[in-house]
């Protein structure tokens, strides 16, 4: 049942995020991108991986229990003398044999060894803390990734709206050019104007149609960019502009980028480096272990160099146990630990420098975005005057041409100016919103602006 519900949710999810009219608002598009874009899921799995590191570090508090069981058939020849530790020659216990014989017997062994470190001068706690900072850094990386996807989705959404507005204005320019071409063609047919003027207006119409095609191409490219973030086909994207085509009067917040996810992530990276350095500080201490062992052995060889029966030694028959306290101190690790600490100190300073760089870059982005916003507001206030003048100029040029007082060039230039001004007018309000989003994105908080933009 649970599997069926998950499958149904996966199928219905794209429709659940749509508005009642089947269109996506800006806020809904951002939410959809956070659920569907693979890099978000990748970052989330890195958090899970880092969380497993905490559990691994905590296992150091547990005692270590080793179990051994062995059965072999071997010769029993033994000699006096020391053999340095190695991994090739198997050790033999017991007195040396005067004869180097090929007789062989069964041997068996089984046992347990329990080791527990009662105190470690804070090493295990430092390791757990370092693993905790690794988790926090992974979580911060998820938030930064989600924020970057949010800004990308918002930018793609605004790009589509801008391209659609430009395409609509270009379509109006095509309509004007077509009407004027028909008028000129009628005058040429009536032999009231030279034939070259009909060719000129046809060229102007083709130019307007080219501009419209380019605007529609920009719409398609912008749709493809957003569809990549949403995980749907471009043809399935239908946008609800909300308030994005209206004038925005709110002033951007004056706060700096302290709340930006990139700054938070880098701050955690510095803390993680300090935690790893603390682990190294706690590493050059003796290792104390409380140990207990019990084992049993069996052998077909007797102390008088005779052997037992055919099955003698097949099972353990002699047992021992012991308990003790051991100390291990690697004296020569000081040099290597010093080098590791120096490397970690340098890494921490690099992380601090990177934080300063991120903060400085974000401050620069905030100031640049504010300057762009100020200019966009001034353009939005000035564009109605420009549009009114362009419409008047186009109307007057057309009237003068029809009255025989003007020439074709004046009308063509007036129409091109009007089309461009209409495009600028359609984009003016969006440019203000885009600049406002740039300010919010650099400061690290777009949620309030997303809600305002999507409000109906």
N, C-alpha and C positions, 0 to 999 in steps of 0.2 A: 504493500500500500504506500509506504513512504517513498519507494523508488518511483512508483507511478506518479505521485504528487510532484516529485522533483522533475520528472520528464515533462509533465504538463506545465510546470512553471517555466521550464526552459523554452518550451514552444510558445507559451503565451507572453513571455516577458517583453518582447518587442512591442506588443500591443498594449500592455499595461502601462508603459511609459508614455504612450501617446495621449494627447489632449482629447477631449470629447469630440472635437471636430476632426480627429485623425491627423492633426499636425503636431509638430514638436516645437515647444518653446525652447529658449536658450537654456534655461535651468534644466529642463528635461533632457536635452541633448548632452549636457555635461554629465548628468547622472548616468545616462546610458553608456557614455564612453568609459566611465569608471568601472562599470560592471563588465564590459565586453573586451576592453583592450588587453592583449596578452601580457604586456609588461607589468600591469598591476598584479595579475595573478602570480607572475614570476617573483615579484618582490614579496608577496605574501608568503610564498613557500620558503623564501630566505629567512623570514621571521620564524617559521616553524623549525627550520634547520638550526637557527641560533638558539631557540628554546631548548632543543635537544642537547645543546652544549652545556646548558645549566645543569640538566639532569646528570650529564656525564661528570661534571665537576663535583657534584654532590656525592657521587658514588665513592669519592676518595675518603669520605668519612667512614665507610663501611669496612669491616674487617675483611681480609683476603683469606680465602679458604682454597687450598690446593689438595686435590685427591690424585692418588697414583695407584695403578694396578699393573702388574707386569708378570709375564710368564715366559720362561726361556729354557732352552736346552743348550748347554755349553760345556766346554772343558773346564777344569778346576785348577790349572797350573797357575801358580802365583810366585812372585819374587819380591825381595826387599828392594827398597829404594824409592826416591821421590820422583814424581812425574808432574811437571808443571800443568796447570789447568789447560785443557784443550777439549775438542769435541770429536775426536776420532777414535782414540783408544778407550775401550770400556774398562772401568775400574773393577777389581776383584778384591773381596775381603777374605780374611783368613790367613793362616800361616803359609809360608812358602813350601812348595812341593819339591822334594829332592829329585824326583823323576819328571821328565818332560813327556808325559804320557798323553795319548789321544783319547782316553776314557772321558765320558761326558755324563752329566747328571741333569736332572730337572732343577730349576731355580724359580722361585716365585716371591712376590713382594706386593704389599698393599699398605696404604697409610694416608693420613691426613696431616696437613700443616696449616695452622691458623695463625695469621699475622695481623696485628692491629696497632696502629700508630696512635697512642693516647694523646699526644700533644705535638704540634708542628710549628709553633711560633707564628701562627696566623697564616700559614701558606695556603691551606685549603680554603679558608674563608676568602682570602684574596683572589684565589682562582674562581670561586663561585661569583664573587663581585664582578670580576672581569668578564665572565660569561654573561652576567646580567646586563652589563653595559653593551655587550655585543648584541643582545636582544633589543635593547633600546635603540641602538644605532640602526638595526634592521627595520624596526618599526618606524623610525624617523625617515628611513629611505623609502618606505612604503608611502608615507605621507607626502614626501617630496615628489615621488613618481605620480601619485594621484593628483597633486597640484599641477604638475607639468602637463598631465593629460587634460586636466580641466581647462588650463589656459589655452592649450592647443585646440580643444573642442570649441571653446568660446570664440577663438580667433577664426576658425574655419566657418562657424555659424555666421559671424559678422561678414566674412568674405563672401559667402553665398548671397547674403542679403544685398551687399554692395554691388555684386555682379548682376543680380536681378534688377536692381534699380537702374544701373547703367544700361542694361539691355532694354528695359522699358522706355527709357529716354531715347535710346538709339532707334527703337521702333517708331516712336513719335517723329523723329527726324526723317525716317524713311517715308512715313505717311505724308509729311510736308513736301518732301522732295518729289514724291510721286504726283501729288496734286499739282505742284508747280510745273512738272514736266508735261502733264496733260494740258495745262493752260498754254504753255509755250508751243507745244505740238499743234494745238488748235490754231494758234496765231500764225505759225509757219505754214500750215495747210491752207489758211486763208490768204497766204502771201502777204501778211502784215508784218512778218518778221523774217529775217534771213534764216535759211536752213541750218546754218552752223549753230544757232542758238538751241535748236532742238537737240543737236548732238551734245552740246555742252550740258544741258539739263539732264540728258541721259547719263552722262558721265558723273554728274553730281549725285544722281539717284543711285548709281552703282557704288559710288564712294560711301553713301549713307548705308547701303545694304552691307557693304564690307564691314563697316563699323559695327553694325548690328550683329553680324556673324561673329566678329571677334568678341563682342560682349557676351554672346550666347556660349562661345567657347570657354570664356572665363567662368561662366556659371557651371559648365560641365566639369571643369577642372576642380573648382571649389567643392562641388558635390562629391567628387571622387575622394578628395582629401577628408571630408567629414565622414563619408561612408567607411573609410578605413578605420576611423576611430570608433564608429558605432557598430561595425560588423554587419552591415546590411548593404544591399545593392543601392547604388546612387538613385535609381528610379523610385525607390521606396521612401526617399527623404522628401518630406513636405513640411515646410517651416511655418511656424506662427511667430511673426515678428514681435508680438507683444507691444511694448512701448518703445522699441528700438527705432521706429520711424518718427517718433515724437521728439520734441526738444527736451533736453535734460537740463535742469536748473540746479541740481545738487552740486555742492562743492566737494571735491575729494578730501578725504581726511588728511590731516597734516602729520600724522605719525610716520616714523621711519620704518625701515624694513625689519625691525627686531622680531616680528612674528612670522617672518618668512620661513617656510619649511626648510629651505637650504641652510639658513643660519642655525636653526634648531638641530638639524642633522650634523652639521659640522661641530657644534658645541658638544654634542654627545660623542663625536669622534675624539675630541680632546680628552673628555672624561675617560673614554675607553683606553686611550694611550696611557693616562695616569694610572689606571687600574692595572694594566699589564706591567708597568714599571714597579708597582707595589708587589706584584707577584715575584718579580726578579729580586726585589729587596728581601723577600722572605725566603728565598731559595738557598742562600748560603748559610744553612744551619745544619747541625747534626740531625740524623734521622733515627728516632727511637722507635723500636718495635717490641711489643709484647707478643711472644711467640709460644705456641704450644703444639706439640707433635705427638702422634701415636702411629705406630706402624708394626707390621708383622712380616717376617721373612721365613722362607722355607728353602732347604737345599738338600740334595741327595748326597752331598759330600760330608763325611764324618771327620772330626778333628784328628783321628789317627790315620788319615789318608785313605780310609776305605770308603766304599759307597754303599748306600742302602739298596732297597729293593727297586723294582722297575718303576714304581710310582712314587718312590721317596722323593720329597721336595716339590711334588706337583702342587701342593697346597701349603700355605704358611703354617709354621708350627712354633716359631719363636717370636715373641712380641716385646716391644719396648714403648715407653712413653717419656715425655719430658716437657718441661715448661721453663722459659727463661726470658731474659730481657736483653735485647741487642742494640748496639749503637753503630751507625754507619756514617762516616763523615768524609766526603770527597774533598780533600784538601786542595787539589789542583784545579777545582772548578772555579776558583776565584777569578782567574784571568779571563776565562770564557764568559762568566757571568758579568764581569766588568765591561767586556766588549758588547754584550747583549744590552746592558743597561745604557751604555753610551748610544747605541743605535736607537734604542727606544726613546731616549731623551731627544735625539735629533728628530725622530719621527713625530714626537709631540710638538716640538717647535715648528715643524713643517705644517702640522695640522692647525696650529695657532695662526701661522702666517696665512694659511689658506682661508681661515675664518675672516681675517682682516681683509683679504682680497675679495671674498664674497660680499662682505658688508660694504666695502667701498664700491664694488660694481653695482650692487643693488641701489645704493644711494645715488649713483650716477644715473641709473635707469629711472629712478623716481623723479629726479630733476628734469631729465630729458622728456619724460612723459608729461610732466606738468607744463613744460614749455610748449609741447605739441598740443596739449589740451587748451592752453591759453590761445594759441593761434587758431585752433579749430573753432573755438567759441566765437572769436572775432570774425572768422570767415562765415560762420553760420548766421551772424547778425548782418553781415554785409551782402550775402548772396541774394536776398530778396530784391534789393535795390538793383543789383546787376541783372537779375532775371527780368524784372520789369522793364529795364532799359533795353535788354536784348529783344524782348517781345515787341516793344514799340519800334525798334529799329527794323526788325523783320517785317512788321506790318507796313511800315512806311515805305520800305524799299520795294515791297511787292506792289503796293498801291502806285508808287511812282512808275514802276515798270509797266503796269497795265495801262497807265495814263500816257505812256510814251515819253515820260520825263526822266526815266532812269535807265540804267543798263543792266544786263544780266549778271555781271560780275558783282554788283552791289547786292543783288538779291541772294546770290550764292553765298557770299561772305556772311551776310546777315543770317541766313539759315544755319550755316555751320556754327556761327557764334551762338545762336539760340540753342542748338542741339547740345553744344558743349556746356553752356550755362545750365541747361536743364539737367544734364548729368551731374554737374557740380552741385546743383541745388538738391538733387535726390540723395547725394552722398554726404552733404554737409552735416546733417543731424547724426548720421551713422559715424562720421569721423569724430564727432564729439563723444559719442558713446565708446568708440574704439579707444580714443585717448584716455577716457575715464577708466576703461578696463585696464589699459596699460599701467596707469598709476596704481590701481588696486592690485594688479598682479605683482608689481615690483614691491609693494608694501606687504604682500603676503596674505591678503584677505579679500576674496572676490564675492563671498556669499551674499552680503547685503546687496551688492550691485546686481548680482544674478537675480535675486528675488524682485528687485525693483524693475529690472528690464523685462522679466517674464510676466509681471502683473498685468492683468487685463483690465 
